[in-house]
């Protein structure tokens, strides 16, 4: 799975509409409204790297009201679940 974090600047007053439109794309798994320079963050996931070239510029960036995007390609995923498993190595024998 290839993941991109896409930062989105929206036309003023259009953020909720754009978020809903983004969620209609099968490649978009989550959308967050955020503070700062950007208005929305979309998590885009595809099976192959080449599909990202179609998903972001051809579909996502063409949604009416999106003024600008900035894409960050993810190299590796770290999550609380993975960290708990990593730090718990060897703990099973101590509790027995």
C-alpha positions in Angstrom: 0.0 0.0 0.0 1.3 3.4 -1.0 0.2 6.3 1.2 0.4 10.1 0.6 -0.5 12.8 3.1 -2.0 15.6 1.0 -2.2 19.1 2.5 -5.0 21.2 0.9 -5.7 24.9 0.8 -9.5 25.4 0.2 -11.5 28.4 -1.0 -12.8 30.3 2.0 -16.1 28.8 3.2 -15.8 25.7 1.1 -13.9 23.4 3.5 -16.9 21.1 4.5 -18.0 20.7 0.8 -14.5 19.9 -0.3 -14.0 17.4 2.5 -17.2 15.6 1.5 -16.1 15.6 -2.2 -12.7 14.2 -1.2 -14.4 11.3 0.7 -16.2 10.3 -2.5 -12.9 9.3 -4.1 -12.0 5.7 -3.4 -8.4 6.6 -2.9 -9.1 8.9 0.0 -9.4 7.1 3.3 -9.6 10.0 5.7 -9.9 13.8 5.7 -9.0 16.1 8.6 -9.8 19.8 9.0 -6.7 21.5 10.4 -5.4 24.9 11.5 -2.5 26.7 9.9 -1.4 27.3 6.4 -3.6 24.5 5.0 -7.3 23.8 5.6 -7.6 20.1 5.1 -5.4 17.0 5.2 -6.3 14.0 3.1 -4.9 10.5 3.5 -4.6 9.0 0.1 -3.9 5.3 -0.3 -3.3 3.3 -3.5 -2.0 -0.2 -4.3 0.8 1.0 -6.6 3.0 4.1 -6.8 1.9 4.9 -10.4 -1.7 5.1 -9.3 -0.8 8.1 -7.1 -0.1 10.2 -10.2 -3.7 9.7 -11.3 -5.3 10.1 -7.8 -3.8 13.4 -6.7 -3.4 15.6 -9.8 -6.2 14.1 -12.0 -8.9 13.5 -9.3 -8.2 15.2 -6.0 -6.6 18.5 -7.2 -9.4 19.0 -9.7 -12.2 19.2 -7.1 -13.8 22.6 -7.3 -12.6 24.9 -4.5 -9.2 23.3 -4.0 -6.7 26.1 -4.5 -3.5 24.3 -3.8 -2.2 20.9 -2.7 1.1 19.8 -1.3 1.7 16.0 -1.2 4.0 14.1 1.2 4.8 10.6 0.2 5.0 8.2 3.2 8.0 6.0 3.5 7.1 4.0 6.6 4.1 3.8 9.0 4.6 4.0 12.7 1.6 3.5 15.0 1.0 3.0 18.7 0.0 -0.6 18.0 3.5 -1.2 16.3 5.3 0.6 19.2 3.5 -1.4 21.9 4.4 -4.7 20.1 8.1 -3.6 19.7 8.6 -2.4 23.3 6.8 -5.5 24.6 9.3 -8.0 23.1 10.5 -10.2 26.0 7.8 -9.0 28.4 5.7 -12.1 27.8 8.3 -14.3 29.7 8.5 -11.9 32.6 4.7 -12.1 33.3 4.7 -15.9 33.4 
